[in-house]
Amino acid sequence: MTHPELRTPRLILRPFSFHDIAGIETLAGDPEVAAGSVLIPHPYPPGLAQRWIASHDSAWRAGEALILAIDDVDGKLIGSISVVLDEQREAGRLISRGCLGYWLGRPYWGMGLMTEAVTAMIDFCFQELGLDRIEALHHTANPASGAVMRKCGLSYRGSDEQPLPDGQFLSLLRYRLDASTWQAGR
């Protein structure tokens, strides 16, 4: 399957290119964006964006992940959305699932843009990839991410503690949306 491009009324979700490196470093390098993310390091290391982008195509071709840039309708990079794909056995049945992740540059917060992007990604995952489930995590210090998840139909499923290198723990909240629930809500 070729790398998809998704469109919404205000957004274009498209594959990243090496032309996006400076935009990623600026937006993801913002300490508040990094603080709201489970995976973005701060300070943002030089060369990380290039290595990250270089991994996207092979991850998509291998069926491991779909990672897309989020552009506004003028083609300006404003964030990222991804789904990491896997399968697991559950009650004797194989479940295909995606773990959703996203970040948005601070100038674009509070406009409903991430809700629009997440809705498009969820629709693609269920309609085109045939996933059985979408899961997502956010840490307790980022309630806005949980609000996006709930607006997009994911429901709270519990909490986890993730150990950090400094011996501290990160409190994470888990959310989930099953294909049957998504279909019933359409």
N, C-alpha and C positions, 0 to 999 in steps of 0.2 A: 504494500500500500504506500502510495506517495505521501510525503509529509503534508498533513492537512493545513488549510487556512480557514479559519472560522470568522464570520462577520456578524456583528450585532448592529443595532442602530447607531451606536456611538463608538464602536471599537473594531479593531482588526486584530485577531489572534493569529500570528504567523510564526514560521520558524525564525529563530535568531540568526543573525549573520555577524561576521567579524566587524562590520560597520557599527554594531551596537555596543562595542566594548566601552567606549567613553561614557555612553549613557548608563550602562549598567554600573560602572564604577562610581558615577555621580549619584545615581538614585539609590542603589543598594549600599553604597558607602556612607549614606546618611546614618548617623548613630541611632536615630529614632526608628528608621526602617529596620536596621539590624536588631535593635532591641525587641521589636515586635515579631521577629522571625525565630524559628527554631534552628535554622541552618545557616543563616548569613553571618559570617564573622565580622567583627569590628576590632580594629580597623580592617577595611577591605584590602586584602593583599594584592600587590601588583601581579599581573599575569593570571590571576584566578579566573577572571571573566573569559579570557581566551581559551584556557583549558576547559572550562565549563561548556562553552559553546561548541568546542571541538568534539565533545562527547555526545551531543544531542542526536546526531544523525544515526550513529551506530546503535544508540539505545532505542531509537524508534524502530529501526530495521530489525532489531533483535526482539522486539515486542516487550521491552522492559520499561519504557517510559515515553511519554509525549511531553515535551517541554516547549512552550510557545512564548514569544514576546507578546506583550499587550501594547498596541499602538492606539492612539486616538485616531479619529477619522482623517486627520491631516498627516498621518504617518509618523507622528512623534512617539518615540518609546516612552511608556509611562509605567511599565511593570512587567511581571512574569507570572505565568500560570503553568502548572505541571500536574501530571498524574503518573505515578509510579505503578506499574502493572505487575500483578502476580496472581498465582492461584494457590488455594489452600483446600485441604479436605475438611469438611464440616458435616457431621452427622452422616458419614458415608457418601457424601456428594462433593464433587469438585466445584468450588466457588471461584469465579474469576472476579477480581476486585482491583480497584484503583485507589491509591492513596493520594489525595488532592493536596497540593501545596501552592502558595501564591504569595506575592508581595507587590506592593504598589508604591510608587514614589510619593513622598509626603505632599507635594503640591496638589496631588489628585485625590487625597483622602476626603471622605465625607460627601462625595458626589454620587454614590451608588454605582460607580464604575466597576468595582470588584464584584459586586452582586451580579452585574450584567455579564461579566467575564466568566464567573463561576457557573452561572446558569447555562451559558453556551457550552462550556466544557462538559458539564454533567450531561446535557442533551446529547452531545457527540459521543460520550463514553457509553451511554445506554443504547442509543440508536445505531451508531456505526461500529463500535467495538464490541457490542453485545455483553457488556459487563453485567455481573449479577449484583454488584455492590460498589458504592463509593464510600470511602472512609476519609476522615480528616482529623488533624490534631491542632490545637493551639495552646499556647501557654497562658496561664491565668493572668499574666501581666498584659495580655492583648485581648481584651473583651470584644473589641471591634471585629476581630477575626471570627469569633464565635457568633456574633450577630449576623455576619455574612452567611455563615454556615446555616444558621436557623432560617434566615430569609430564603435560602435556596432549598429548603426542605430536609436538611440533615437534622437528625435528632441526637440529643445528648446520650452517650452510652457509658459514661464513667470517667474516672481520672487515673492517671499513672504518674509515677515519679521517674524522671530520667536522670541518671548520674552525670555530673559535669566533671571535667578534668581537675577542677580545683577542690573536689570533694563535696561541693554543694549539690543540691538536687533541683531540677527544673520540674515544676508542677504542670502537667499537661492534661487537657480535657479532650476526650475522644467523642467524635460524632460519626454518624453513619446514615446512609440512605440506600435502601434496597431498591432494585429495579422494579419490583412489584408495587412498592409504595409510590415511586416516581410515576409509574404508568397510571396508577389509580388517580393521581393528582393532576393529570393532564387534561 
